[in-house]
Amino acid sequence: IVVGIGILAIALWIVSLYAVLERQQMMTLVGAVFTPKPESTQPGLRGAILNATAWKRVLYFALRLPLSIAGFAVSIFTVVSMCLVFAPLVASTVPISIDSHLVTDWQEAIVVACAGALLGLLGAHAVNAVAEIERMLAEWLL
């Protein structure tokens, strides 16, 4: 039990160090504004484990994982939609297949490019929305 408690205290300390880096990154990238949070005043191992600020940071990183996955998916969606914009340029040399339909002429390629541009705009707004959610979460829990 003592070893596990020691490992928990070390893990909470590492999370606190990483939270400092995360706060700096959020301030730089998304303009987050943080208020100073009081640290635990209890010395020793008990103070490290009962530190509410450290546990809020652990919650932040636990909630950040699904947000990071969503941000990655939205980013890939945006990149793919931007590739569709170039359909008129490559349709004559590279076969483009959308849902088992082969784009064969330039009129279809123009429609695909317009859809790609629209999806790209939606994807860019979705990336901004995920970043805003991450900013609000960081300001709340870090």
GUBAMI-808346 format. One record per residue: residue number from 1; x, y negated, z of N, C-alpha, C, CB in turn. Coordinates in steps of 0.2 Angstrom, whole numbers, plus 5000, padded with zeros to 4 digits. Each point is the difference from the previous one (the first is absolute). Glycine has a CB too. Layout:
REC   resi    n_X    n_Y    n_Z   ca_X   ca_Y   ca_Z    c_X    c_Y    c_Z   cb_X   cb_Y   cb_Z
REC    NUM      X      Y      Z      X      Y      Z      X      Y      Z      X      Y      Z
...
//
This chain:
REC   resi    n_X    n_Y    n_Z   ca_X   ca_Y   ca_Z    c_X    c_Y    c_Z   cb_X   cb_Y   cb_Z
REC      1   5004   5006   5000   4996   4994   5000   5004   4994   5000   4991   5006   5006
REC      2   5015   4994   4998   5004   4994   5000   5003   4998   4994   5002   5003   5012
REC      3   5000   5003   4984   5003   4999   4993   4995   4997   4996   5008   5010   5002
REC      4   4986   4992   4998   4995   4998   4995   4998   4992   5002   4996   5012   4999
REC      5   5004   4987   5007   4999   4993   5002   5005   4995   4998   4994   5004   5009
REC      6   5013   4999   4991   5005   4996   4998   5000   4999   4992   5007   5004   5010
REC      7   4991   5001   4987   5000   5000   4992   4994   4995   4998   5005   5012   4999
REC      8   4990   4988   5005   4994   4995   4999   5003   4993   5001   4991   5009   5003
REC      9   5012   4990   5002   5003   4993   5002   5004   4998   4994   4999   5002   5012
REC     10   5006   5002   4986   5004   4998   4994   4997   4999   4994   5009   5007   5005
REC     11   4985   4997   4993   4996   4999   4994   4997   4993   5001   4998   5013   4999
REC     12   4999   4986   5006   4997   4993   5001   5005   4994   4999   4991   5006   5008
REC     13   5015   4995   4995   5005   4995   4999   5002   4999   4992   5004   5003   5012
REC     14   4996   5003   4985   5002   5000   4993   4994   4996   4996   5007   5011   5001
REC     15   4987   4991   5001   4994   4997   4997   5000   4992   5001   4993   5011   5001
REC     16   5009   4987   5005   5001   4993   5001   5005   4997   4996   4996   5002   5011
REC     17   5010   5001   4988   5005   4997   4995   4997   5000   4993   5009   5005   5008
REC     18   4988   5000   4990   4997   5000   4993   4995   4995   4999   5003   5012   4999
REC     19   4993   4986   5006   4995   4995   5000   5003   4993   4999   4993   5007   5008
REC     20   5013   4992   4995   5003   4994   4999   5002   4999   4992   5005   5000   5012
REC     21   4997   5005   4985   5002   5000   4993   4993   4999   4996   5010   5007   5002
REC     22   4985   4996   5000   4994   5000   4997   4996   4993   5000   4999   5012   5002
REC     23   5002   4985   5004   4998   4993   5001   5003   4995   4995   4997   5003   5012
REC     24   5010   4998   4988   5004   4996   4995   4998   5001   4993   5009   5000   5008
REC     25   4990   5006   4990   4998   5001   4993   4993   4997   4999   5006   5011   5000
REC     26   4989   4990   5004   4993   4997   4999   5000   4993   5000   4996   5010   5006
REC     27   5009   4987   4998   5000   4992   5000   5003   4998   4993   5002   5000   5013
REC     28   5003   5004   4985   5003   4998   4993   4996   5001   4994   5011   5003   5006
REC     29   4986   5003   4994   4996   5002   4994   4993   4998   5000   5007   5010   5000
REC     30   4989   4990   5005   4993   4998   5000   4998   4994   5004   4998   5012   4998
REC     31   5007   4985   5005   4999   4994   5004   4996   5001   5006   5000   4994   4989
REC     32   5001   5011   5014   4997   5002   5007   5003   4995   5005   4998   5012   4997
REC     33   4998   4986   5008   5002   4996   5005   4998   5004   5007   4998   4989   4993
REC     34   5008   5011   5011   4999   5004   5006   5001   4996   5006   5005   5010   4994
REC     35   4991   4992   5011   5001   4996   5007   5004   5005   5004   4989   4994   4999
REC     36   5016   5003   5005   5004   5004   5004   4996   5004   5005   5009   4992   4999
REC     37   4992   5015   5001   4997   5004   5005   5004   5002   5006   4994   5005   4990
REC     38   5003   4995   5016   5004   5001   5006   5002   5008   5000   4994   4991   5006
REC     39   5012   5010   4996   5003   5006   5000   4999   5003   5007   5009   4998   4992
REC     40   4991   5008   5009   4999   5003   5007   5005   4998   5005   4996   5010   4995
REC     41   5002   4988   5011   5004   4998   5005   5002   5005   5005   4995   4989   4999
REC     42   5002   5017   5000   5002   5006   5005   5007   5003   4997   4988   5002   5003
REC     43   5016   4998   5001   5007   5003   4998   5000   5008   5000   5006   4990   5005
REC     44   4998   5012   4992   5001   5007   5000   4996   5004   4995   5003   4999   5011
REC     45   4997   5008   4990   4996   5004   4996   4993   4999   5000   5009   5009   5001
REC     46   4988   4990   5005   4993   4999   5001   4998   4994   4996   5000   5005   5011
REC     47   5003   4990   4989   4999   4994   4996   5000   5001   4993   5004   4993   5009
REC     48   5001   5011   4989   5000   5001   4992   4994   5004   4998   5013   5000   5001
REC     49   4985   5005   5003   4994   5004   4997   4994   4996   5001   5006   5010   5003
REC     50   4993   4986   5002   4994   4997   5001   4999   4993   4997   4999   5006   5011
REC     51   5006   4993   4984   5000   4993   4997   4994   5000   4995   5013   4999   5002
REC     52   4982   4997   4999   4995   5000   4995   5001   4997   4993   4993   4998   5010
REC     53   5012   4997   4990   5002   4998   4994   5004   5005   4995   5001   4989   5006
REC     54   5003   5015   4997   5003   5006   4997   4994   5004   4997   5011   4999   5007
REC     55   4984   5003   4997   4995   5004   4997   4996   4997   4995   4999   5005   5011
REC     56   5000   4989   4989   4997   4996   4994   5004   5000   4994   4994   4993   5008
REC     57   5012   5007   4993   5005   5001   4994   4999   5007   4997   5008   4991   5005
REC     58   4992   5014   4999   4999   5007   4998   4993   5000   4996   5007   5005   5010
REC     59   4988   4992   4993   4994   5000   4996   5000   4997   4993   4994   5000   5011
REC     60   5010   4994   4989   5001   4997   4994   5003   5004   4995   5001   4989   5006
REC     61   5004   5015   4996   5004   5004   4995   4996   5006   4998   5011   4996   5005
REC     62   4984   5006   4999   4996   5006   4999   4995   4998   4995   5001   5005   5011
REC     63   4996   4988   4989   4995   4998   4996   5003   4997   4993   4993   4997   5010
REC     64   5014   5002   4990   5003   4997   4994   5001   5006   4995   5006   4992   5007
REC     65   4995   5014   4996   5001   5006   4995   4994   5000   4995   5006   5006   5009
REC     66   4988   4995   4993   4995   5000   4994   4999   4994   4996   4994   5007   5007
REC     67   5008   4987   4996   5000   4994   4996   5006   5000   4995   4995   4994   5010
REC     68   5010   5009   4992   5006   5000   4995   4998   5005   4994   5008   4998   5010
REC     69   4989   5007   4992   4998   5005   4995   4995   4997   4995   5001   5009   5008
REC     70   4994   4987   4995   4996   4996   4995   5003   4995   4996   4991   5002   5009
REC     71   5014   4994   4994   5004   4996   4996   5004   5003   4995   5001   4993   5010
REC     72   5002   5013   4991   5003   5003   4995   4995   5002   4994   5009   5004   5008
REC     73   4986   4999   4994   4995   5002   4995   4997   4994   4996   4997   5009   5007
REC     74   5002   4985   4996   4998   4994   4996   5005   4998   4996   4993   4997   5009
REC     75   5014   5003   4993   5005   4998   4996   5001   5004   4994   5006   4996   5010
REC     76   4993   5011   4990   5001   5004   4995   4994   4999   4995   5006   5009   5007
REC     77   4988   4990   4996   4994   4998   4995   5002   4994   4996   4992   5005   5009
REC     78   5011   4990   4994   5001   4993   4997   5005   5001   4995   4998   4994   5010
REC     79   5007   5010   4991   5006   5001   4995   4997   5004   4994   5009   5001   5009
REC     80   4987   5004   4992   4997   5004   4995   4995   4996   4996   5001   5010   5007
REC     81   4995   4985   4996   4996   4996   4996   5004   4995   4996   4991   5001   5009
REC     82   5014   4997   4993   5004   4995   4996   5003   5004   4994   5003   4993   5011
REC     83   4999   5013   4990   5002   5004   4994   4995   5001   4995   5007   5006   5008
REC     84   4986   4994   4994   4995   5000   4995   5000   4994   4996   4993   5007   5007
REC     85   5009   4987   4995   5000   4994   4997   5004   5001   4993   4999   4993   5011
REC     86   5006   5011   4990   5005   5001   4994   4997   5005   4995   5010   4996   5007
REC     87   4984   5006   4994   4997   5005   4995   5000   4998   4993   4993   5004   5009
REC     88   5006   4990   4989   5000   4999   4993   5007   5000   4997   4990   4993   5002
REC     89   5015   5006   5002   5007   5000   4997   5002   5007   4999   5002   4989   5006
REC     90   4996   5016   4999   5003   5007   4999   4995   5005   4997   5007   4997   5010
REC     91   4987   5001   4989   4995   5005   4998   5002   5003   4993   4991   4993   5006
REC     92   5012   5004   4990   5002   5003   4994   5006   5005   5000   4996   4989   4995
REC     93   5008   5010   5010   5005   5005   5001   5000   5005   5006   5007   4991   4995
REC     94   4989   5007   5010   5000   5004   5006   4992   5002   5000   5011   4995   5006
REC     95   4987   5011   4994   4993   5002   5001   4998   4998   5007   5001   5009   4992
REC     96   4993   4987   5009   4997   4998   5006   4994   5004   5001   5005   4988   4999
REC     97   4994   5016   5006   4994   5004   5002   4997   4997   5006   5005   5010   4994
REC     98   4989   4988   5005   4996   4998   5006   4994   5005   5001   5004   4988   4999
REC     99   4996   5016   5006   4995   5004   5002   4998   5005   4994   4995   4992   5008
REC    100   5010   5011   4989   5000   5004   4995   4998   4997   4993   4998   5009   5008
REC    101   5002   4985   4992   4998   4996   4994   5007   4997   4997   4988   4997   5004
REC    102   5014   5004   4990   5006   4998   4997   4999   4993   4997   5004   5012   4998
REC    103   4999   4983   5004   5000   4993   4997   5004   5001   4994   4999   4994   5011
REC    104   4997   5005   4983   5004   5001   4993   5000   4993   4996   4996   5012   5001
REC    105   5000   4983   5000   5001   4994   4996   5000   4994   5005   4993   5006   4991
REC    106   5009   4989   5005   5002   4994   5004   4994   4997   5004   5009   4997   4992
REC    107   4984   5004   5005   4995   4997   5004   4999   5003   5006   4994   4998   4989
REC    108   5006   5009   5012   5000   5003   5006   5006   4998   5005   4994   5010   4994
REC    109   5012   4989   5003   5005   4998   5004   4999   4993   5003   5008   5007   4993
REC    110   4989   4989   5003   4998   4993   5003   4995   5000   5006   5002   4995   4988
REC    111   4993   5010   5011   4996   5001   5006   5003   5003   5006   4991   5002   4992
REC    112   5014   5002   5007   5004   5003   5005   5004   4995   5003   5000   5011   4995
REC    113   5003   4984   5001   5004   4995   5003   4996   4995   5004   5008   5001   4990
REC    114   4986   4997   5008   4996   4996   5004   4998   5003   5006   4995   4995   4990
REC    115   5003   5012   5010   4998   5003   5006   5007   5000   5005   4991   5007   4994
REC    116   5014   4994   5003   5007   5000   5004   5001   4993   5003   5004   5009   4993
REC    117   4995   4986   5004   5000   4993   5002   4996   4999   5006   5004   4996   4989
REC    118   4989   5006   5010   4995   4999   5006   5002   5005   5006   4991   4998   4991
REC    119   5011   5008   5008   5002   5004   5005   5006   4997   5004   4995   5010   4994
REC    120   5010   4987   5002   5006   4997   5003   4998   4995   5004   5006   5003   4990
REC    121   4989   4992   5008   4998   4995   5005   4997   5003   5006   4998   4992   4990
REC    122   4998   5013   5009   4997   5003   5006   5005   5003   5005   4990   5002   4993
REC    123   5015   5001   5004   5005   5003   5003   5005   4995   5004   5000   5009   4992
REC    124   5001   4985   5005   5004   4995   5003   4996   4997   5006   5005   4997   4989
REC    125   4988   5002   5011   4996   4998   5005   5000   5006   5006   4993   4992   4992
REC    126   5007   5014   5006   5000   5005   5005   5007   5000   5004   4992   5007   4992
REC    127   5013   4992   5004   5007   5000   5003   5000   4994   5005   5006   5005   4990
REC    128   4991   4989   5009   5000   4995   5004   4995   5001   5006   5002   4993   4991
REC    129   4993   5011   5008   4996   5002   5006   5003   5005   5005   4990   4998   4992
REC    130   5014   5006   5005   5003   5005   5004   5006   4996   5004   4998   5010   4992
REC    131   5005   4986   5005   5005   4995   5004   4997   4996   5005   5007   5000   4990
REC    132   4987   4997   5009   4997   4996   5005   4997   5005   5006   4997   4992   4990
REC    133   5001   5014   5008   4998   5004   5006   5006   5002   5004   4991   5004   4993
REC    134   5015   4997   5004   5006   5002   5003   5002   4994   5004   5004   5008   4991
REC    135   4996   4985   5007   5001   4994   5004   4996   5000   5006   5004   4994   4989
REC    136   4990   5007   5010   4995   4999   5006   5001   5005   5005   4992   4995   4992
REC    137   5010   5011   5006   5001   5006   5004   5007   4998   5004   4994   5008   4993
REC    138   5011   4990   5004   5006   4998   5003   4999   4994   5005   5006   5004   4990
REC    139   4991   4991   5008   4999   4995   5005   4996   5002   5006   5000   4992   4990
REC    140   4996   5013   5009   4996   5002   5006   5003   5005   5004   4990   4999   4993
REC    141   5014   5005   5004   5004   5005   5004   5007   4999   5002   4992   5008   4995
REC    142   5011   4989   5001   5008   4998   5001   5000   4994   5004   5004   5006   4989
//
